[in-house]
Amino acid sequence: MDDFVDEKYRSHVNRILSDGKTAGDLKCYLSATLIMRYLERIADHSAYIGESVVYIITGQRSPRK
């Protein structure tokens, strides 16, 4: 799931950089980018929590990507 969210964030940022939008759209794009960034960080933390739970239960670490 974390990889999916990371890819969506990257594609959103790339789309904004490639589009030539007006200054009026800038506020909306900035807000959307910040929201996407926060969601990406939430996904990172969720993956870490999941890995920690697996380690606590099994004693085995999952390989990092």
PDB file of N, CA, C, O and CB in Angstrom:
ATOM      1  N   MET A   1       0.819  -1.188   0.000  1.00  0.00           N
ATOM      2  CA  MET A   1       0.000   0.000   0.000  1.00  0.00           C
ATOM      3  C   MET A   1       0.867   1.259   0.000  1.00  0.00           C
ATOM      4  O   MET A   1       0.540   2.254  -0.647  1.00  0.00           O
ATOM      5  CB  MET A   1      -0.934  -0.006   1.201  1.00  0.00           C
ATOM      6  N   ASP A   2       1.972   1.198   0.732  1.00  0.00           N
ATOM      7  CA  ASP A   2       2.862   2.355   0.808  1.00  0.00           C
ATOM      8  C   ASP A   2       3.404   2.715  -0.569  1.00  0.00           C
ATOM      9  O   ASP A   2       3.490   3.894  -0.913  1.00  0.00           O
ATOM     10  CB  ASP A   2       4.018   2.079   1.775  1.00  0.00           C
ATOM     11  N   ASP A   3       3.770   1.712  -1.357  1.00  0.00           N
ATOM     12  CA  ASP A   3       4.289   1.970  -2.702  1.00  0.00           C
ATOM     13  C   ASP A   3       3.238   2.627  -3.590  1.00  0.00           C
ATOM     14  O   ASP A   3       3.556   3.499  -4.399  1.00  0.00           O
ATOM     15  CB  ASP A   3       4.771   0.669  -3.343  1.00  0.00           C
ATOM     16  N   PHE A   4       1.987   2.205  -3.435  1.00  0.00           N
ATOM     17  CA  PHE A   4       0.890   2.784  -4.214  1.00  0.00           C
ATOM     18  C   PHE A   4       0.740   4.274  -3.899  1.00  0.00           C
ATOM     19  O   PHE A   4       0.624   5.099  -4.805  1.00  0.00           O
ATOM     20  CB  PHE A   4      -0.436   2.038  -3.926  1.00  0.00           C
ATOM     21  N   VAL A   5       0.745   4.610  -2.609  1.00  0.00           N
ATOM     22  CA  VAL A   5       0.599   6.008  -2.189  1.00  0.00           C
ATOM     23  C   VAL A   5       1.803   6.828  -2.644  1.00  0.00           C
ATOM     24  O   VAL A   5       1.644   7.965  -3.088  1.00  0.00           O
ATOM     25  CB  VAL A   5       0.437   6.103  -0.655  1.00  0.00           C
ATOM     26  N   ASP A   6       3.014   6.257  -2.536  1.00  0.00           N
ATOM     27  CA  ASP A   6       4.217   6.955  -3.003  1.00  0.00           C
ATOM     28  C   ASP A   6       4.121   7.281  -4.489  1.00  0.00           C
ATOM     29  O   ASP A   6       4.459   8.386  -4.913  1.00  0.00           O
ATOM     30  CB  ASP A   6       5.469   6.108  -2.732  1.00  0.00           C
ATOM     31  N   GLU A   7       3.659   6.317  -5.274  1.00  0.00           N
ATOM     32  CA  GLU A   7       3.543   6.532  -6.720  1.00  0.00           C
ATOM     33  C   GLU A   7       2.509   7.609  -7.044  1.00  0.00           C
ATOM     34  O   GLU A   7       2.729   8.433  -7.932  1.00  0.00           O
ATOM     35  CB  GLU A   7       3.169   5.224  -7.421  1.00  0.00           C
ATOM     36  N   LYS A   8       1.390   7.606  -6.334  1.00  0.00           N
ATOM     37  CA  LYS A   8       0.362   8.627  -6.564  1.00  0.00           C
ATOM     38  C   LYS A   8       0.898  10.023  -6.232  1.00  0.00           C
ATOM     39  O   LYS A   8       0.624  10.987  -6.947  1.00  0.00           O
ATOM     40  CB  LYS A   8      -0.895   8.326  -5.719  1.00  0.00           C
ATOM     41  N   TYR A   9       1.659  10.119  -5.146  1.00  0.00           N
ATOM     42  CA  TYR A   9       2.245  11.414  -4.767  1.00  0.00           C
ATOM     43  C   TYR A   9       3.222  11.892  -5.844  1.00  0.00           C
ATOM     44  O   TYR A   9       3.177  13.051  -6.258  1.00  0.00           O
ATOM     45  CB  TYR A   9       2.968  11.309  -3.394  1.00  0.00           C
ATOM     46  N   ARG A  10       4.103  10.996  -6.295  1.00  0.00           N
ATOM     47  CA  ARG A  10       5.074  11.370  -7.336  1.00  0.00           C
ATOM     48  C   ARG A  10       4.392  11.785  -8.636  1.00  0.00           C
ATOM     49  O   ARG A  10       4.790  12.762  -9.270  1.00  0.00           O
ATOM     50  CB  ARG A  10       6.025  10.209  -7.608  1.00  0.00           C
ATOM     51  N   SER A  11       3.361  11.035  -9.027  1.00  0.00           N
ATOM     52  CA  SER A  11       2.679  11.382 -10.276  1.00  0.00           C
ATOM     53  C   SER A  11       1.936  12.717 -10.147  1.00  0.00           C
ATOM     54  O   SER A  11       1.852  13.477 -11.112  1.00  0.00           O
ATOM     55  CB  SER A  11       1.696  10.265 -10.674  1.00  0.00           C
ATOM     56  N   HIS A  12       1.404  12.996  -8.967  1.00  0.00           N
ATOM     57  CA  HIS A  12       0.731  14.285  -8.734  1.00  0.00           C
ATOM     58  C   HIS A  12       1.729  15.438  -8.861  1.00  0.00           C
ATOM     59  O   HIS A  12       1.454  16.431  -9.534  1.00  0.00           O
ATOM     60  CB  HIS A  12       0.061  14.307  -7.332  1.00  0.00           C
ATOM     61  N   VAL A  13       2.874  15.305  -8.219  1.00  0.00           N
ATOM     62  CA  VAL A  13       3.889  16.359  -8.280  1.00  0.00           C
ATOM     63  C   VAL A  13       4.397  16.527  -9.712  1.00  0.00           C
ATOM     64  O   VAL A  13       4.558  17.656 -10.177  1.00  0.00           O
ATOM     65  CB  VAL A  13       5.063  16.038  -7.328  1.00  0.00           C
ATOM     66  N   ASN A  14       4.649  15.436 -10.408  1.00  0.00           N
ATOM     67  CA  ASN A  14       5.112  15.526 -11.802  1.00  0.00           C
ATOM     68  C   ASN A  14       4.076  16.188 -12.695  1.00  0.00           C
ATOM     69  O   ASN A  14       4.425  16.966 -13.584  1.00  0.00           O
ATOM     70  CB  ASN A  14       5.444  14.136 -12.343  1.00  0.00           C
ATOM     71  N   ARG A  15       2.802  15.885 -12.464  1.00  0.00           N
ATOM     72  CA  ARG A  15       1.733  16.500 -13.266  1.00  0.00           C
ATOM     73  C   ARG A  15       1.684  18.008 -13.032  1.00  0.00           C
ATOM     74  O   ARG A  15       1.510  18.779 -13.976  1.00  0.00           O
ATOM     75  CB  ARG A  15       0.364  15.865 -12.926  1.00  0.00           C
ATOM     76  N   ILE A  16       1.834  18.422 -11.794  1.00  0.00           N
ATOM     77  CA  ILE A  16       1.814  19.851 -11.485  1.00  0.00           C
ATOM     78  C   ILE A  16       2.999  20.555 -12.139  1.00  0.00           C
ATOM     79  O   ILE A  16       2.851  21.641 -12.700  1.00  0.00           O
ATOM     80  CB  ILE A  16       1.833  20.076  -9.959  1.00  0.00           C
ATOM     81  N   LEU A  17       4.168  19.937 -12.066  1.00  0.00           N
ATOM     82  CA  LEU A  17       5.359  20.562 -12.643  1.00  0.00           C
ATOM     83  C   LEU A  17       5.279  20.650 -14.161  1.00  0.00           C
ATOM     84  O   LEU A  17       5.815  21.585 -14.756  1.00  0.00           O
ATOM     85  CB  LEU A  17       6.603  19.789 -12.240  1.00  0.00           C
ATOM     86  N   SER A  18       4.616  19.685 -14.794  1.00  0.00           N
ATOM     87  CA  SER A  18       4.539  19.703 -16.255  1.00  0.00           C
ATOM     88  C   SER A  18       3.422  20.598 -16.774  1.00  0.00           C
ATOM     89  O   SER A  18       3.489  21.068 -17.910  1.00  0.00           O
ATOM     90  CB  SER A  18       4.342  18.302 -16.775  1.00  0.00           C
ATOM     91  N   ASP A  19       2.395  20.843 -15.960  1.00  0.00           N
ATOM     92  CA  ASP A  19       1.289  21.718 -16.370  1.00  0.00           C
ATOM     93  C   ASP A  19       1.692  23.176 -16.205  1.00  0.00           C
ATOM     94  O   ASP A  19       2.346  23.540 -15.227  1.00  0.00           O
ATOM     95  CB  ASP A  19       0.011  21.416 -15.547  1.00  0.00           C
ATOM     96  N   GLY A  20       1.310  23.990 -17.142  1.00  0.00           N
ATOM     97  CA  GLY A  20       1.549  25.426 -17.035  1.00  0.00           C
ATOM     98  C   GLY A  20       0.299  26.114 -16.516  1.00  0.00           C
ATOM     99  O   GLY A  20      -0.463  26.682 -17.299  1.00  0.00           O
ATOM    100  N   LYS A  21       0.082  26.073 -15.233  1.00  0.00           N
ATOM    101  CA  LYS A  21      -1.141  26.631 -14.655  1.00  0.00           C
ATOM    102  C   LYS A  21      -0.954  28.098 -14.277  1.00  0.00           C
ATOM    103  O   LYS A  21       0.165  28.586 -14.121  1.00  0.00           O
ATOM    104  CB  LYS A  21      -1.565  25.823 -13.426  1.00  0.00           C
ATOM    105  N   THR A  22      -2.079  28.776 -14.136  1.00  0.00           N
ATOM    106  CA  THR A  22      -2.061  30.185 -13.761  1.00  0.00           C
ATOM    107  C   THR A  22      -1.867  30.334 -12.251  1.00  0.00           C
ATOM    108  O   THR A  22      -1.955  29.356 -11.508  1.00  0.00           O
ATOM    109  CB  THR A  22      -3.364  30.878 -14.207  1.00  0.00           C
ATOM    110  N   ALA A  23      -1.608  31.537 -11.813  1.00  0.00           N
ATOM    111  CA  ALA A  23      -1.377  31.807 -10.392  1.00  0.00           C
ATOM    112  C   ALA A  23      -2.630  31.511  -9.560  1.00  0.00           C
ATOM    113  O   ALA A  23      -2.511  31.150  -8.389  1.00  0.00           O
ATOM    114  CB  ALA A  23      -0.944  33.269 -10.191  1.00  0.00           C
ATOM    115  N   GLY A  24      -3.813  31.655 -10.131  1.00  0.00           N
ATOM    116  CA  GLY A  24      -5.046  31.369  -9.416  1.00  0.00           C
ATOM    117  C   GLY A  24      -5.163  29.904  -9.040  1.00  0.00           C
ATOM    118  O   GLY A  24      -5.724  29.571  -7.996  1.00  0.00           O
ATOM    119  N   ASP A  25      -4.640  29.032  -9.877  1.00  0.00           N
ATOM    120  CA  ASP A  25      -4.669  27.599  -9.602  1.00  0.00           C
ATOM    121  C   ASP A  25      -3.583  27.184  -8.610  1.00  0.00           C
ATOM    122  O   ASP A  25      -3.630  26.090  -8.048  1.00  0.00           O
ATOM    123  CB  ASP A  25      -4.509  26.819 -10.896  1.00  0.00           C
ATOM    124  N   LEU A  26      -2.628  28.050  -8.404  1.00  0.00           N
ATOM    125  CA  LEU A  26      -1.474  27.699  -7.566  1.00  0.00           C
ATOM    126  C   LEU A  26      -1.876  27.348  -6.140  1.00  0.00           C
ATOM    127  O   LEU A  26      -1.343  26.396  -5.570  1.00  0.00           O
ATOM    128  CB  LEU A  26      -0.480  28.846  -7.543  1.00  0.00           C
ATOM    129  N   LYS A  27      -2.807  28.097  -5.552  1.00  0.00           N
ATOM    130  CA  LYS A  27      -3.237  27.830  -4.181  1.00  0.00           C
ATOM    131  C   LYS A  27      -3.882  26.448  -4.074  1.00  0.00           C
ATOM    132  O   LYS A  27      -3.617  25.709  -3.126  1.00  0.00           O
ATOM    133  CB  LYS A  27      -4.220  28.913  -3.705  1.00  0.00           C
ATOM    134  N   CYS A  28      -4.709  26.110  -5.025  1.00  0.00           N
ATOM    135  CA  CYS A  28      -5.363  24.807  -5.037  1.00  0.00           C
ATOM    136  C   CYS A  28      -4.339  23.691  -5.203  1.00  0.00           C
ATOM    137  O   CYS A  28      -4.405  22.680  -4.504  1.00  0.00           O
ATOM    138  CB  CYS A  28      -6.405  24.740  -6.155  1.00  0.00           C
ATOM    139  N   TYR A  29      -3.396  23.869  -6.122  1.00  0.00           N
ATOM    140  CA  TYR A  29      -2.364  22.856  -6.347  1.00  0.00           C
ATOM    141  C   TYR A  29      -1.463  22.701  -5.125  1.00  0.00           C
ATOM    142  O   TYR A  29      -1.072  21.586  -4.779  1.00  0.00           O
ATOM    143  CB  TYR A  29      -1.523  23.217  -7.573  1.00  0.00           C
ATOM    144  N   LEU A  30      -1.138  23.800  -4.479  1.00  0.00           N
ATOM    145  CA  LEU A  30      -0.302  23.728  -3.283  1.00  0.00           C
ATOM    146  C   LEU A  30      -1.021  22.973  -2.170  1.00  0.00           C
ATOM    147  O   LEU A  30      -0.417  22.138  -1.497  1.00  0.00           O
ATOM    148  CB  LEU A  30       0.082  25.137  -2.808  1.00  0.00           C
ATOM    149  N   SER A  31      -2.293  23.258  -1.974  1.00  0.00           N
ATOM    150  CA  SER A  31      -3.077  22.554  -0.949  1.00  0.00           C
ATOM    151  C   SER A  31      -3.166  21.061  -1.257  1.00  0.00           C
ATOM    152  O   SER A  31      -2.990  20.225  -0.371  1.00  0.00           O
ATOM    153  CB  SER A  31      -4.492  23.154  -0.846  1.00  0.00           C
ATOM    154  N   ALA A  32      -3.437  20.739  -2.503  1.00  0.00           N
ATOM    155  CA  ALA A  32      -3.531  19.328  -2.889  1.00  0.00           C
ATOM    156  C   ALA A  32      -2.191  18.618  -2.713  1.00  0.00           C
ATOM    157  O   ALA A  32      -2.149  17.464  -2.287  1.00  0.00           O
ATOM    158  CB  ALA A  32      -4.004  19.202  -4.346  1.00  0.00           C
ATOM    159  N   THR A  33      -1.106  19.299  -3.036  1.00  0.00           N
ATOM    160  CA  THR A  33       0.222  18.704  -2.890  1.00  0.00           C
ATOM    161  C   THR A  33       0.541  18.449  -1.424  1.00  0.00           C
ATOM    162  O   THR A  33       1.089  17.400  -1.085  1.00  0.00           O
ATOM    163  CB  THR A  33       1.289  19.612  -3.514  1.00  0.00           C
ATOM    164  N   LEU A  34       0.211  19.383  -0.561  1.00  0.00           N
ATOM    165  CA  LEU A  34       0.456  19.182   0.871  1.00  0.00           C
ATOM    166  C   LEU A  34      -0.385  18.029   1.419  1.00  0.00           C
ATOM    167  O   LEU A  34       0.101  17.229   2.219  1.00  0.00           O
ATOM    168  CB  LEU A  34       0.150  20.472   1.651  1.00  0.00           C
ATOM    169  N   ILE A  35      -1.631  17.945   0.992  1.00  0.00           N
ATOM    170  CA  ILE A  35      -2.483  16.838   1.430  1.00  0.00           C
ATOM    171  C   ILE A  35      -1.904  15.510   0.963  1.00  0.00           C
ATOM    172  O   ILE A  35      -1.860  14.546   1.728  1.00  0.00           O
ATOM    173  CB  ILE A  35      -3.918  17.012   0.899  1.00  0.00           C
ATOM    174  N   MET A  36      -1.463  15.458  -0.284  1.00  0.00           N
ATOM    175  CA  MET A  36      -0.853  14.229  -0.808  1.00  0.00           C
ATOM    176  C   MET A  36       0.412  13.880  -0.028  1.00  0.00           C
ATOM    177  O   MET A  36       0.668  12.708   0.250  1.00  0.00           O
ATOM    178  CB  MET A  36      -0.525  14.383  -2.309  1.00  0.00           C
ATOM    179  N   ARG A  37       1.191  14.875   0.319  1.00  0.00           N
ATOM    180  CA  ARG A  37       2.416  14.636   1.092  1.00  0.00           C
ATOM    181  C   ARG A  37       2.081  14.076   2.470  1.00  0.00           C
ATOM    182  O   ARG A  37       2.740  13.149   2.941  1.00  0.00           O
ATOM    183  CB  ARG A  37       3.234  15.937   1.232  1.00  0.00           C
ATOM    184  N   TYR A  38       1.054  14.637   3.124  1.00  0.00           N
ATOM    185  CA  TYR A  38       0.652  14.131   4.443  1.00  0.00           C
ATOM    186  C   TYR A  38       0.150  12.686   4.337  1.00  0.00           C
ATOM    187  O   TYR A  38       0.465  11.859   5.192  1.00  0.00           O
ATOM    188  CB  TYR A  38      -0.446  15.034   5.059  1.00  0.00           C
ATOM    189  N   LEU A  39      -0.618  12.386   3.307  1.00  0.00           N
ATOM    190  CA  LEU A  39      -1.088  11.011   3.114  1.00  0.00           C
ATOM    191  C   LEU A  39       0.080  10.058   2.859  1.00  0.00           C
ATOM    192  O   LEU A  39       0.069   8.914   3.313  1.00  0.00           O
ATOM    193  CB  LEU A  39      -2.083  10.947   1.946  1.00  0.00           C
ATOM    194  N   GLU A  40       1.078  10.536   2.136  1.00  0.00           N
ATOM    195  CA  GLU A  40       2.255   9.711   1.871  1.00  0.00           C
ATOM    196  C   GLU A  40       2.992   9.410   3.163  1.00  0.00           C
ATOM    197  O   GLU A  40       3.449   8.284   3.360  1.00  0.00           O
ATOM    198  CB  GLU A  40       3.192  10.405   0.875  1.00  0.00           C
ATOM    199  N   ARG A  41       3.117  10.385   4.041  1.00  0.00           N
ATOM    200  CA  ARG A  41       3.778  10.172   5.334  1.00  0.00           C
ATOM    201  C   ARG A  41       2.967   9.238   6.228  1.00  0.00           C
ATOM    202  O   ARG A  41       3.537   8.414   6.942  1.00  0.00           O
ATOM    203  CB  ARG A  41       3.998  11.512   6.046  1.00  0.00           C
ATOM    204  N   ILE A  42       1.634   9.361   6.193  1.00  0.00           N
ATOM    205  CA  ILE A  42       0.777   8.453   6.958  1.00  0.00           C
ATOM    206  C   ILE A  42       0.988   7.019   6.486  1.00  0.00           C
ATOM    207  O   ILE A  42       1.063   6.101   7.304  1.00  0.00           O
ATOM    208  CB  ILE A  42      -0.714   8.855   6.819  1.00  0.00           C
ATOM    209  N   ALA A  43       1.085   6.822   5.188  1.00  0.00           N
ATOM    210  CA  ALA A  43       1.324   5.480   4.644  1.00  0.00           C
ATOM    211  C   ALA A  43       2.685   4.951   5.096  1.00  0.00           C
ATOM    212  O   ALA A  43       2.811   3.770   5.420  1.00  0.00           O
ATOM    213  CB  ALA A  43       1.247   5.499   3.100  1.00  0.00           C
ATOM    214  N   ASP A  44       3.701   5.813   5.122  1.00  0.00           N
ATOM    215  CA  ASP A  44       5.021   5.397   5.605  1.00  0.00           C
ATOM    216  C   ASP A  44       4.949   4.945   7.061  1.00  0.00           C
ATOM    217  O   ASP A  44       5.494   3.902   7.420  1.00  0.00           O
ATOM    218  CB  ASP A  44       6.035   6.545   5.458  1.00  0.00           C
ATOM    219  N   HIS A  45       4.282   5.725   7.884  1.00  0.00           N
ATOM    220  CA  HIS A  45       4.157   5.369   9.299  1.00  0.00           C
ATOM    221  C   HIS A  45       3.339   4.091   9.484  1.00  0.00           C
ATOM    222  O   HIS A  45       3.660   3.267  10.340  1.00  0.00           O
ATOM    223  CB  HIS A  45       3.511   6.518  10.080  1.00  0.00           C
ATOM    224  N   SER A  46       2.302   3.927   8.695  1.00  0.00           N
ATOM    225  CA  SER A  46       1.481   2.715   8.782  1.00  0.00           C
ATOM    226  C   SER A  46       2.293   1.475   8.427  1.00  0.00           C
ATOM    227  O   SER A  46       2.170   0.441   9.084  1.00  0.00           O
ATOM    228  CB  SER A  46       0.263   2.826   7.858  1.00  0.00           C
ATOM    229  N   ALA A  47       3.116   1.574   7.398  1.00  0.00           N
ATOM    230  CA  ALA A  47       3.969   0.446   7.011  1.00  0.00           C
ATOM    231  C   ALA A  47       4.955   0.122   8.128  1.00  0.00           C
ATOM    232  O   ALA A  47       5.198  -1.050   8.417  1.00  0.00           O
ATOM    233  CB  ALA A  47       4.729   0.759   5.701  1.00  0.00           C
ATOM    234  N   TYR A  48       5.521   1.142   8.757  1.00  0.00           N
ATOM    235  CA  TYR A  48       6.454   0.922   9.856  1.00  0.00           C
ATOM    236  C   TYR A  48       5.765   0.245  11.046  1.00  0.00           C
ATOM    237  O   TYR A  48       6.325  -0.666  11.655  1.00  0.00           O
ATOM    238  CB  TYR A  48       7.075   2.250  10.294  1.00  0.00           C
ATOM    239  N   ILE A  49       4.554   0.692  11.370  1.00  0.00           N
ATOM    240  CA  ILE A  49       3.803   0.088  12.468  1.00  0.00           C
ATOM    241  C   ILE A  49       3.506  -1.374  12.154  1.00  0.00           C
ATOM    242  O   ILE A  49       3.647  -2.240  13.017  1.00  0.00           O
ATOM    243  CB  ILE A  49       2.491   0.864  12.726  1.00  0.00           C
ATOM    244  N   GLY A  50       3.098  -1.645  10.927  1.00  0.00           N
ATOM    245  CA  GLY A  50       2.829  -3.032  10.527  1.00  0.00           C
ATOM    246  C   GLY A  50       4.067  -3.910  10.644  1.00  0.00           C
ATOM    247  O   GLY A  50       3.982  -5.041  11.122  1.00  0.00           O
ATOM    248  N   GLU A  51       5.224  -3.395  10.210  1.00  0.00           N
ATOM    249  CA  GLU A  51       6.472  -4.147  10.323  1.00  0.00           C
ATOM    250  C   GLU A  51       6.834  -4.380  11.785  1.00  0.00           C
ATOM    251  O   GLU A  51       7.338  -5.447  12.136  1.00  0.00           O
ATOM    252  CB  GLU A  51       7.609  -3.408   9.607  1.00  0.00           C
ATOM    253  N   SER A  52       6.582  -3.396  12.635  1.00  0.00           N
ATOM    254  CA  SER A  52       6.875  -3.531  14.066  1.00  0.00           C
ATOM    255  C   SER A  52       5.993  -4.594  14.709  1.00  0.00           C
ATOM    256  O   SER A  52       6.463  -5.368  15.543  1.00  0.00           O
ATOM    257  CB  SER A  52       6.682  -2.186  14.782  1.00  0.00           C
ATOM    258  N   VAL A  53       4.726  -4.638  14.331  1.00  0.00           N
ATOM    259  CA  VAL A  53       3.810  -5.639  14.880  1.00  0.00           C
ATOM    260  C   VAL A  53       4.252  -7.038  14.472  1.00  0.00           C
ATOM    261  O   VAL A  53       4.248  -7.955  15.292  1.00  0.00           O
ATOM    262  CB  VAL A  53       2.366  -5.375  14.408  1.00  0.00           C
ATOM    263  N   VAL A  54       4.633  -7.204  13.213  1.00  0.00           N
ATOM    264  CA  VAL A  54       5.116  -8.508  12.750  1.00  0.00           C
ATOM    265  C   VAL A  54       6.359  -8.912  13.539  1.00  0.00           C
ATOM    266  O   VAL A  54       6.492 -10.072  13.929  1.00  0.00           O
ATOM    267  CB  VAL A  54       5.428  -8.474  11.230  1.00  0.00           C
ATOM    268  N   TYR A  55       7.257  -7.981  13.776  1.00  0.00           N
ATOM    269  CA  TYR A  55       8.467  -8.277  14.543  1.00  0.00           C
ATOM    270  C   TYR A  55       8.131  -8.657  15.985  1.00  0.00           C
ATOM    271  O   TYR A  55       8.712  -9.598  16.526  1.00  0.00           O
ATOM    272  CB  TYR A  55       9.415  -7.071  14.525  1.00  0.00           C
ATOM    273  N   ILE A  56       7.216  -7.948  16.601  1.00  0.00           N
ATOM    274  CA  ILE A  56       6.841  -8.237  17.984  1.00  0.00           C
ATOM    275  C   ILE A  56       6.223  -9.631  18.097  1.00  0.00           C
ATOM    276  O   ILE A  56       6.500 -10.363  19.047  1.00  0.00           O
ATOM    277  CB  ILE A  56       5.857  -7.175  18.509  1.00  0.00           C
ATOM    278  N   ILE A  57       5.395  -9.991  17.134  1.00  0.00           N
ATOM    279  CA  ILE A  57       4.698 -11.282  17.182  1.00  0.00           C
ATOM    280  C   ILE A  57       5.617 -12.427  16.795  1.00  0.00           C
ATOM    281  O   ILE A  57       5.632 -13.454  17.473  1.00  0.00           O
ATOM    282  CB  ILE A  57       3.482 -11.266  16.262  1.00  0.00           C
ATOM    283  N   THR A  58       6.384 -12.276  15.721  1.00  0.00           N
ATOM    284  CA  THR A  58       7.164 -13.391  15.204  1.00  0.00           C
ATOM    285  C   THR A  58       8.647 -13.343  15.570  1.00  0.00           C
ATOM    286  O   THR A  58       9.324 -14.371  15.559  1.00  0.00           O
ATOM    287  CB  THR A  58       7.029 -13.438  13.728  1.00  0.00           C
ATOM    288  N   GLY A  59       9.149 -12.161  15.891  1.00  0.00           N
ATOM    289  CA  GLY A  59      10.576 -12.027  16.166  1.00  0.00           C
ATOM    290  C   GLY A  59      11.413 -11.924  14.907  1.00  0.00           C
ATOM    291  O   GLY A  59      12.642 -11.902  14.982  1.00  0.00           O
ATOM    292  N   GLN A  60      10.769 -11.861  13.753  1.00  0.00           N
ATOM    293  CA  GLN A  60      11.484 -11.777  12.476  1.00  0.00           C
ATOM    294  C   GLN A  60      11.225 -10.425  11.819  1.00  0.00           C
ATOM    295  O   GLN A  60      10.099  -9.928  11.791  1.00  0.00           O
ATOM    296  CB  GLN A  60      11.058 -12.927  11.530  1.00  0.00           C
ATOM    297  N   ARG A  61      12.282  -9.860  11.303  1.00  0.00           N
ATOM    298  CA  ARG A  61      12.157  -8.580  10.599  1.00  0.00           C
ATOM    299  C   ARG A  61      11.873  -8.858   9.122  1.00  0.00           C
ATOM    300  O   ARG A  61      12.412  -9.799   8.539  1.00  0.00           O
ATOM    301  CB  ARG A  61      13.454  -7.712  10.765  1.00  0.00           C
ATOM    302  N   SER A  62      11.032  -8.036   8.539  1.00  0.00           N
ATOM    303  CA  SER A  62      10.788  -8.141   7.110  1.00  0.00           C
ATOM    304  C   SER A  62      11.858  -7.356   6.385  1.00  0.00           C
ATOM    305  O   SER A  62      12.325  -6.338   6.896  1.00  0.00           O
ATOM    306  CB  SER A  62       9.373  -7.632   6.738  1.00  0.00           C
ATOM    307  N   PRO A  63      12.262  -7.806   5.196  1.00  0.00           N
ATOM    308  CA  PRO A  63      13.322  -7.083   4.468  1.00  0.00           C
ATOM    309  C   PRO A  63      12.860  -5.706   4.022  1.00  0.00           C
ATOM    310  O   PRO A  63      11.725  -5.540   3.577  1.00  0.00           O
ATOM    311  CB  PRO A  63      13.775  -7.889   3.250  1.00  0.00           C
ATOM    312  N   ARG A  64      13.729  -4.731   4.139  1.00  0.00           N
ATOM    313  CA  ARG A  64      13.438  -3.354   3.693  1.00  0.00           C
ATOM    314  C   ARG A  64      13.560  -3.289   2.190  1.00  0.00           C
ATOM    315  O   ARG A  64      14.349  -4.011   1.581  1.00  0.00           O
ATOM    316  CB  ARG A  64      14.395  -2.322   4.360  1.00  0.00           C
ATOM    317  N   LYS A  65      12.764  -2.409   1.597  1.00  0.00           N
ATOM    318  CA  LYS A  65      12.812  -2.214   0.130  1.00  0.00           C
ATOM    319  C   LYS A  65      13.758  -1.118  -0.203  1.00  0.00           C
ATOM    320  O   LYS A  65      13.942  -0.797  -1.377  1.00  0.00           O
ATOM    321  CB  LYS A  65      11.429  -1.897  -0.446  1.00  0.00           C
TER     322      LYS A  65
END
